[in-house]
Each structure stands twice: as C-alpha cells, then as structure tokens.
Amino acid sequence: MGRSVAGFILILSFTGIFQNPGTDSIPFSIDQRQFRFLFNGLSEPEGYFDSDNFISNERSYLKILPDLKQLVTQGGVYIGVGPDQNYSYIAAVRPQLAFILDIRRQNALQHLYLKSLFQLSDSRSMYAERLFGRQFKAPDKSASQKISDLLHRIDQSPSDASFEKKTIAEAIQTIRSWDAGLNEADYAAIQRIARAFIDNGPDLKFTTLNRAPRDYYPSYRQLLEETDSEGMQSSYLADESAFQYIKKLHRENRIVPVVGDLAGTQAMLKIGVELRQRGLALDCFYVSNVEFYLFGSERWKAYTKNLARLPREPNACLVRSYARARQQYTAIPDYYMGAIVQSVQSFLDDESAGLNRNYRDLVSRGLVIH
C-alpha cells in the first residue's frame, strides 16, 4: 500500500450549522427547517449525465481506505459525488458533516430515499430488508454478521409484493414528513429508485443510457463485498458500527444532498460561503471521475477555481477514480477502475505550474495509485 502524502480525497463535509467545529463529537443536530434550507438553498438547476446513477461502477473504491484513515483528520468536512459509495468513505473518515453533490437531481432524491431507510431501520439487517424488499423469516440479532451472509439471506428470502409496497409507502411517508420541498415528480422518481433496488436485488448494475452496457461493471453485491488494500471488507454495510455511524449522521441531518455542478456557478460557491461563515474548512473531496469530463475545457478552469475558493485544511485531499482502459495504467488486475489520492494543494500547485498538460498527467504525477 502506498504511503505518498500526495494523495487525498474530496468528500464535502459541511458543519456550517455548528458553532464549535473543533470538537470531535457535535452536541447539536441540524433541525428539519435547517436541513430543508441547505438541501434547497445550496442546490442549483440540475444538469445531465447519461447514467442511471443508482450505484457506482468503481469496484476499487475501497482500496484507498487505509491511506485515507491515516491522511484525513476525523471531524472535518466531506464533499463527495454520486450514490452510496460516499457512505463507505464517510464511515472511514468520520466527518462532522457531509455534502453529497451531484449534477443529477435524481442523485439527491436517492440519498433522501436512503436517509428514510436509515431512519426506519435499527440495523443493517433491517436496512437490507427494506432496500431489497425481502423480509427475513427470522430477525438477525448478530451485529457481526458478514456482508456476504447478509446478502445470501436476501437471496434466500422470497419476494413479497405486499411487503415491497409497504416498505416503499413507509419510505415515501417518512420523506413527506420532512417537508423538504419536493414535488410529485420527485416522489415518482423516488418510487423508480426504490423499484430499481427491489427488482434487481444485490445484482443491480450501473447502467448508461446512450452507451452499450459493459460486462466488467461490478454488481452492487461486488461493491458491498469489496475489500480495502489490507483485505478487509470495508463497505458501510459490511460493518454494524459503520452503518450505525451513517445512521446517526442521517438522524442528525448531517449528510446533506445537494444538486450541483463541480464546475457550476452556484452550489460550490454557496458551500464555500457557508463554510467561511461557520469557520469550517474542507478535509476531504471525492470527485470520482468527473474530472475526465471537464478536463481541457473552460469548465475545467471553472472547476479548479471553485475548488481553490473552498476554505480547506492544510492536509485536505482529493480522491479521484480513473478508467484503466483509457489511461493504460495498471492499478489492480481485473479492476476496470483505479482510485487515486492526492492532496488538494499539490493538485492546485500542479495546475498553477502548468504540469497537467493532459489527463494522463493528472492521473500519474506524484500520486498513490491503487
């Protein structure tokens, strides 16, 4: 496992509501009125990307976790993009508050749906029942159950239309109770999100809308069972304490979904303003492979400016993914995507010096590559 300090992760943790960001445990939670303001007030009009975004296609996403745990100071601010792989990063780096930013409104709605499942579930086992719409014959009281065993129980549990209908209805009712400013089209989208997980189960795969499906995209099962670079299963559903930490943050409204563009003119700037007002600084930013689609354009310049404007800790870090097939680098055999950690300051210094002449430079210079 690499130990270069060139690597770090951008996962937006936002602690703007709190007045004492220096403590490891926050005695306050964000109330529903404040949560609604953050969800709506920080968001900007959605954009378009040609994937369903239900799950990630980055199977190697956990390989960097041992590095992150050493590089990132717990109790900071996390910003990340995409679906629930963010929860595994958040569980590892333990921020005070996290923003999950994505150009697609559906992504924000999905996080609201998952938030409702956390609220309705006391354990990983109950969460899995609701997520996949399969009711276990007997409740599992073991907090040490392996993720593979939990998913096997899902496989062995018969589908039940009445249970599926009940769980979706309870999730929708819970979301409505938050009065988050959603419309009926949003609730219809949440219904579709729920059906995607119920209808496909743990074998759900990432799907693109205008490109042919790839047989090397991992299933949701593979993502949840994945290991870090030390061989430990480290997804947020692989460990009860990780699940309970995410549940706690959701209960206290400290995971805030935002509709936003990393190169946009509103969400990133508003988040930066909020952080300054609260005396907070970025520790971690998970950007996935969004940079690939921005690089070499005016939008790339907008992204780097937005990032540079965020108040950040000296050791703030970026986590990015890259497609090995495109860049011809060997990360891990049989893994389509690789993961990279880089310090934010190192990245911005490279940009100022003109060292990132092409995307290959970006994913190869002075980085920890897994």
N, C-alpha and C positions, 0 to 999 in steps of 0.2 A: 504494500500500500504506500502511495506517495506521501511525502511529508513536505512538499514545497509550499511555502506560505503564499505562493502566487494564486492560490485558489480560494474562492469564497462564493456564497450563494445569495441571490436576491429574493427574499421572501418578505413581503411587506408586512411587518408587524406594526400595528398602529396602536399607540397608547395615548392618544390625544385627550381622552376624557379624564385621564388620571392626573393628579396634581403632584404625585411623588414617584416619578419614573425610576428612581434609583433603587427601589426595594425589589426583592426577588418575588415576594408574594403581594399581590394587589388586593387591598381590602374592599375595593369597590367594584361594582359591575356597571355596565352600560345599560341604562333602562331602555324600555321599548321605544320611547319617544326619541331618545338619542340615537338608537340603532336605526330607526326609520330615517332620521335626518342624514346619518352617514351613508346609508345604502342609496338613498336618492340624491342627496346633496353633493356627494363626491362623484357620482356617475355622470357620464356623457352619452350622447346618442351612440347606439351600437353600430358596429361595422360588420363586415362579412368575412368569414373564412370557411373553406369548403370541407368541413368535417363535422361529424355529429357531436364530438367532444364529450361523450358520456364517460369515457375512460381514456387513459394515456396510451401511447404506443411506445413508451420509453422503458423497456424492460430492465435496463441497467441503472434505473434511477436511484436505487438504494446503495449502490457500490460506494458512493462518496460519504455515507453517513459517519463512519469512524473519523474521517478527516473533519467533517463539519462540527462534530461534537467537540473536537479539540480547538478549532479555529474560532467558533462563534461563542460569544458570551451569552449565557442564558439571561432572559429577562429583557430582551431588546425588542426591536420592531421587525416584523417579517412581511415581505411582499412577495406574492407568487402568482403565477398564471395557470389557468387550466383547472381540471377537475380534482379528484380527491387524493392524488399523489401528494398534494400540498399537506394533507393531514399527517402523512408519514414524516415529512420534513419538520413540520411544526412540533410533532411529538418528540423529535430528536433534539431540536434546538431550544425548545421551551420558551417561546417569546411571551411577552405580556399581552400583546395584541397582534393579530394578523390581518392583513388585507389580501384578499384574493381577487386579482384584477384580470379581466379578460374582455376582449373586444366584442364577444358574443353575449347578448343578454341571457341566452339560454344557460350559459355557464353560471351566472349569478343565481338564476332560478333553481338550478340543480343544487347549488350549495344551500339555498333556503330549504329545499326538499330534504337534503341530508341532515340539515340542522333539526328539522322536525323529527326525523327518525332518531337522532341522538336524544332529543327531549323525551320521546316516547319509550326509549329503551334503557333498561337498567344495566345491561351487559352487552358484550359482543354477540353473545348467542341470540339475545332478543333483537338486536340490531340486524343481524343476518336474516332472521326470520322475516322481519318487515321489509328489508331491502329486496329479498328474493321472493317474497310472497309464499314462503313454505313454512308451515307450522310443525315444530318438532313434536313427536309423540310424548316425550317426557322432557321437562326442563333440565338444562345442564347447569349444574351449580359449581362446576370446576372452572376456576379462573385461569388455570394453567393449560387448558385445552389447546392443542396445537392448531394452527390455522388450517392445515390440511385435513385434520379430523373434523373441524367445524364445517368446512366446505363439503366433506364427504357426507356429513349429516344432512346438509342441504340437498345433495344429490339423491339421497335415500328417502327424502320426505316427499310425499305425493303432492301434486298441485291441488289447490282447493280454491275454486272461483270465489266462494263466499269470503274466505279469509283474505284473498287478494283485494277484493272490493272493500272489505272492512279496513284493511291497513292503509289503502290509498285514501279512503274517505277520512280516516283519522288524521293522516298527514295533512291533507288539504284543510281540514277544520283547524288544526294547530296553526298552520301558516296564516289562515284568515284571522285568527285571534291576535296575531302580532300587528295587524293593521299597517302593513309595510308599504301600502300604496300600489298594490298590484291590481291589474285589470283582469277581465275574464279570459282574454287571450293568454295572459301569463299563467293562469290556473290550468288552461288547456295544455300549455306547454309542459307544465309540471306533471300532468297526467301522462303525457307521452314519455317523459323521462322515467317515471315510475314503471311504466309498462316495459320499457327497454330492459330494465334490470330483471323484472319478473319473467318476461317472456324468454329471455336469453340465459338467465341464471349466471353462474360463475364463468360460463364460456362466452360471455359477451366480449366482442372485439371492437376496437377502434375502426370507424368506417369513414371513408372520404366520399364526398358527394359527386365529384367530377373526375375522379381518378379510379383506376381499377383497384380492387382490393389486393392487399399484399398478404401472402401466406405466412410471412415472417412477423406480422403484427402479433404481439402477445395477447392471450386471453386475459380477462380480468382475474381468473384463477392464478395464472402465472404471475401477474403483477402482485397479488396479495401474498403468494407463497415465496416471492423473490427473497434473496439473501443480500446482505451487505458484503463488503470486501473481506470480512472476517468470518463469513459463513453463517451469520446469524439471520434468521428470518426477522425482518425489522419493519414490516408494514404496520400501519396503525391498527390493523385488525389482527395482527399476529401476537399482540401482547395486550393483556387486560389493562395494565397501568397506562399504556399509550392511549388506548381507547378512552379510558376514564379522564385523561388529561384533555383530550379533544372535546369530550362531553362537557367538561367543566367550562372550557373556554366558550363553547356554544351557549351554555346555560347563562353565562355572564355577558353574552353578546360581544365577545372579544375576538370573534372571527367575522370580519365584515366583507361580504362580497360586493364588488364594485364593477360596474360596466365601464370599461375604459381601455384606451389605446396607449401602449407604451410610448408611441410617438405622437400622441394626441396633444390637444391644446387645453384640455380641461382637467381630467382626472388626476394625472400625475402631478400637475401644478397645484391642484387643490390639496392633495395629500401632503405635498411638501409644505404648504402654508399651514396646514393643521399641525404637522409635526413641530414646526417652529413655534407656533402659538403655545404648544404644550411642553416645549423644552425637550423634545424627543429626537432621537437620531436612528437612522437605518442601521441595522446589523446584517440583514440577510435579504437577498433578492434572487428568486428563482425565475429565470426568463425562458426556460425550456429552449426551443429552437426558434423563437420569434425573431431573433437577430438575423437569421438566414434570410428571412423575407423582407427585412429592412435594409440590409447591407448594400452599400453602393448607391443609395438614392438620397433624395433630400429628407426623406423620412428617417433615414439613419442619423442624419445630423440632428433632427428634432429629438430622437430617442436619446442620444448621448447628452444633449443639452438638458433634457428632462432629468436624466439620471444625475448629472453633475449638480443640479439645483437642489436635490434632496439633501437635507441635513443627514450626516452619517457619522458613525463611529470610525475611528482610525482603522480598525480591522474589519470594516464592512466588506461583505463578499457577495460575489455573483455565482450562481450555479447555472450552467447552460448545458443543453444537450446538442448533439450533432449526429448527423447520419453518416455512419462509417462508409457506406457505399458511395456517397458523394465526395467525401474528403480523402478516401483511400488510406485512412489511418486504421491501425489495428488496435482496438480497445480490448474487448474480451471476445474470444472465439464464439461464433454463433449468436452474437448480440448485434442486432441491427443498429441500435443507437448507443452512443457513448455519452458519458457525463464528465463535465469539466468544472473545476472550481478555480476561481480567480479573484484576487482582491479587486474591489471597485477602483481603488486608487491606481493600482497597476494598469488596469484597463484604460482608465482615463488618461494616464500618462502616455501609454502607447498611442492612443488616439491623438493626443497633442503633438507627439513626435512624428506622426505620420507613419507609424510602423505597421499598422493594419492595412496593407495595400490591397489585400483581397481577403476573402472569407477564410481561406486556408491559413493565412497568417493569424487570424483571430483565434482559431481553434488549435493552434500549435505552439504559440510563443509563451515559454515560461510557465506552463500550466501543469496541473496534475491531471492526467488523462486516465480514465478508468474504462 
